[in-house]
Structure formats: structure tokens, C-alpha cells
């Protein structure tokens, strides 16, 4: 074999050996999977503001004062409307949540308008024989300041309870009727803000990090307050009544509302 052929053979052998070694090195390298992308998980912490709308029903109690002269009730007597009717409620809410693990605590304020009406229906007049009376009430607005405590089973769902201070404006409108059964003769009116308390429960779902949709039930109890009016109105040829309207009023209300809020989320 000539020297050139020997050199060519050695070159081919060396190149082949290096190729085999490189292939072995490549095969021996371990496979490493790329890490998954980091997805931010946002919790319930942050300020929120929104609106709500729904329906409510109420029971109003009318109590006679311990002084003779009220045109519609005897002293010490008491009549309630019962929960026979209701109306629409709707308003705004704003609050702040703090989340620790699955526990969510918060504070919230609300203001709502309302048209929750109720009445006793026609009943025998306890003051003037041979007449009927009807005592009417209407809750026109209410507001609350409450604390909230909830459990977040997942990042998107929240189950909570709430409770605290409530105040509501109640209008009353007593009427009497004669001749029977329902010819309006005399009427009066009164209104006042009543302090009280509220408690409720709800569930919320957080969508697209910031939008919160919820459903809530609330109970309101408004303390007793006097409604008074020195004027007894008359209709048509009715004779003026030489008496006044003065009764102690208290009420409770239940409401179910749907809520939408925007959460200014503070991030994970």
C-alpha cells in the first residue's frame, strides 16, 4: 500500500470514529422538559364597587301610643301588616376584602332605594264604630355598614355571611272608610328614619380577575319610632276629624338581590 493510500485510510477511520463518538454523546444527554409558563393567581383582596337590584317584602307593626286621641288606633293596641306584598329594591355597594389562605374578611357599605309596600287591608275601626281602617306602609330607602366573613373554596368562588348596622326610611299612611266597605273619608301620613340591624348570606363568582357576580339574601330589622301628624285630611264632603295621628312604627324586611361589582384586585 502506498503512502498516499495509507494516509487516506487513516483519515477516513479517524473521521468515522469521531462521528460515532459524537452520536454517542448526543444520545447520552438527558432530556429536560421546558418549565410551564407562570400563570398569576389573583385572590379576593382589594377594593370593589358595584350595584345591585332585586325584590323585598316587609312586615310593619303599628302600635297605639298611651294617650287617647289617635284617630286610627286605641292606646296600647297593636296591628301588623304581615308579609302579604313587597316591591323592588336596588342600589350601590362598595367595600374592601382581605384574604388569608381561604379566609376572606371585609367591610362594606350600601345605599339602596326601595318601593316595598304593605298594608293591613280593610279592618274594623277600633276607634269609630261602623267604619273601616287601612294602615299602609312603604320602605323608601335604606343603608347599611356591615362586616363580612367568607370562605373561598377556589380562587373564583366565595361563600360569605355579613352583619351590622342598618337604617331605613319608612313612610306610613293610615286611612279610614265610611260608608262601608271602602269609601275613603279621612287620612294622614308620617315618615321617619329608623335605626336597626341587618344580617345576610351570599355567594359570589369572580370572572376575568376583576368582575364579581353574586346573589345575596338579607334580613333587616328597623327599631320602633313614632310617626305623628297633627293634621287629619278629609275627602269630598267628609267631616273634619278633631283628632290626630300618632303611632309607634317598627318594621322588618327581607330582600333577595343580584349583585355585580368591579374588584380592583391587588394581585396574588
JOHU-V626774 format. One record per backbone hydrogen bond with DSSP energy under -1.0 kcal/mol. NH is the residue of the N-H (numbers start at 1). CO is the residue of the C=O. Records with the same first field share a line. If there is no record, write none. Layout:
NH = CO / CO
//
This chain:
6 = 2
7 = 3
8 = 4
9 = 5
10 = 6
11 = 7
12 = 8
13 = 9
14 = 10
15 = 11
16 = 12
17 = 13
18 = 14
19 = 15
20 = 16
21 = 17
22 = 18
23 = 19
24 = 20
25 = 21
26 = 22
27 = 23
28 = 24
46 = 97
48 = 95
49 = 262
50 = 93
51 = 260
52 = 91
53 = 258
54 = 89
55 = 256
56 = 87
57 = 254
59 = 252
61 = 250
62 = 79
63 = 248
64 = 77
67 = 65
71 = 244
76 = 64
77 = 74
79 = 62
81 = 60
87 = 56
89 = 54
90 = 113
91 = 52
92 = 111
93 = 50
94 = 109
95 = 48
96 = 107
97 = 46
98 = 105
100 = 103
103 = 100
104 = 150
105 = 98
106 = 148
107 = 96
108 = 146
109 = 94
110 = 144
111 = 92
112 = 142
113 = 90
114 = 140
115 = 88
116 = 139
118 = 137
120 = 135
123 = 133
125 = 131
131 = 128
132 = 177
133 = 123
134 = 175
137 = 118
138 = 171
139 = 116
140 = 169
142 = 112
143 = 167
144 = 110
145 = 165
146 = 108
147 = 163
148 = 106
149 = 161
150 = 104
151 = 159
152 = 102
158 = 204
159 = 151
160 = 202
161 = 149
162 = 200
163 = 147
164 = 198
165 = 145
166 = 196
167 = 143
168 = 194
169 = 141
170 = 192
171 = 138
172 = 190
173 = 136
175 = 134
176 = 186
177 = 132
178 = 183
183 = 179
185 = 176
186 = 176
187 = 233
188 = 174
190 = 172
192 = 170
194 = 168
196 = 166
197 = 221
198 = 164
199 = 219
200 = 162
201 = 217
202 = 160
203 = 215
204 = 158
205 = 213
206 = 156
207 = 211
210 = 208
211 = 207
212 = 261
213 = 205
214 = 259
215 = 203
216 = 257
217 = 201
218 = 255
219 = 199
220 = 253
221 = 197
222 = 251
223 = 195
225 = 249
227 = 247
229 = 245
233 = 187
235 = 185
238 = 235
243 = 241
244 = 69
245 = 229
247 = 227
248 = 63
249 = 225
250 = 61
251 = 222
252 = 59
253 = 220
254 = 57
255 = 218
256 = 55
257 = 216
258 = 53
259 = 214
260 = 51
261 = 212
262 = 49
263 = 210
264 = 47
265 = 263
266 = 45
//
